[in-house]
């Protein structure tokens, strides 16, 4: 039973502290089909055998180094709020945030209220 509500407070903690280093093929397909080469430039396609790839993000296209935080996170001028510049095309891991109450609490998410465990946000 869903016993929590999640409303994004634009605190940015998910992007600042919820680091992940890979996305799924469905994300790469979405960006490709949407013509978003600007996003794809930040993805390193690493062969893992049998024609399969791991999709490592966010790798700076100039330095080829993984960056500390998501390059699509924009700090707004109003009281430390943040905005995702690719909200409609953000990776599935971001679309399903938070994965659990514990996950949200660990990174300091300000948008989670109520109680429960392992609820998904869609």
N, C-alpha and C positions, 0 to 999 in steps of 0.2 A: 504494500500500500504506500502510495506517495504521500509523505508527511512533511514535505518541505516545499518552499517556494524559492525560486532563484530569479532575481532581477539584477541584471548587470548594473553595477554602480559606477562603471568606467574607472575603477581604481587602477587598472593596468597590472595588478598583481599576477594574473594568469600568464601574461606575456613576459613580465619582468622576472618572475620566480618559478614559473611552471615550464621550465625548459624541456624541450624534446628535440631529437636530432634527426628523425626520419618521418616521412609521410608515406602514405600508401599510394599504390598505382592509381586508385580512383581519383586522388587529388591531382596527380600529374595529368590524367586524362581530362579532368575538368578544366584545368588551366590551358591545356593544349586546345581543346574544343572551343574555349572562350577566346583564343588568340592572345593569351596573356603571356607573351614572351618575356615581359618585364619580371613576372613572378618566376618563370622557368629559369631565368638567368641565375637565380639564387639557389637552384637545385643542382646537386652533384649526382650524376647518374653513375653508380658504382656497380660494375658487373659482379654478380655472385654465382654465375655458372648456369649452364643450360639455357642461355638467352634471357635469364632473369636479372633484375637490377634491384638494388637498394637505392632509395631516393633520399639522400641526405640533404637536410636544410638547416639552417640558412647559411649558405656558403657565399661569401662575398665574391662577386664575379671578377673583381679586379685583383684581389690578393689571393683568392682561392682558399682563404681561411674561414673557418666557422666563426660567426659573429656571436657576441655575448647575449644579445636580445633580438627579438624579431624585428627585422628591418621595416615592417609594415605598421609598427606601433607608433602612433603620433601623439605627442603630449599636447593637449589643448591649453590655452592660456588661462582657462578658468579653474582655479584652485586645485591644480594637480590632476585633473581628469585626463583620461586617455581615450583614443579612438583607434579602431582597426581600419587601416586604409583599404584592406581587401575583404571587408566584412562579408560581402555576398559570395566570395570565393575562398574564404578561409579554409584551412585544412580541416579534415573531418575530426581530428583530435580536438581542435578548437571549437568546432560546432557542437561537440558532445560534452563540453566542459560544464560543470565539474563531473568527473567520473564517479566521485563519491564525496560524502560529507568530509571524510578524513582528508582527501586530496585537497578540497577547498580550504579546510582549516590549516593544512600544512603550508600553503602559500599565502595565507592571509586574505583570502577572498572576502570582500565586503558585501557580496550580493546574496549570500545564502542565509536563509532563515528557517526556523523549524527544527525538527529532529528526524533522524532516520539514517540508514546507511545504504550505500551502493545504489542510490537513485541516479538516473540518467537525465540529463537535460538535452532536449533536442532542438 
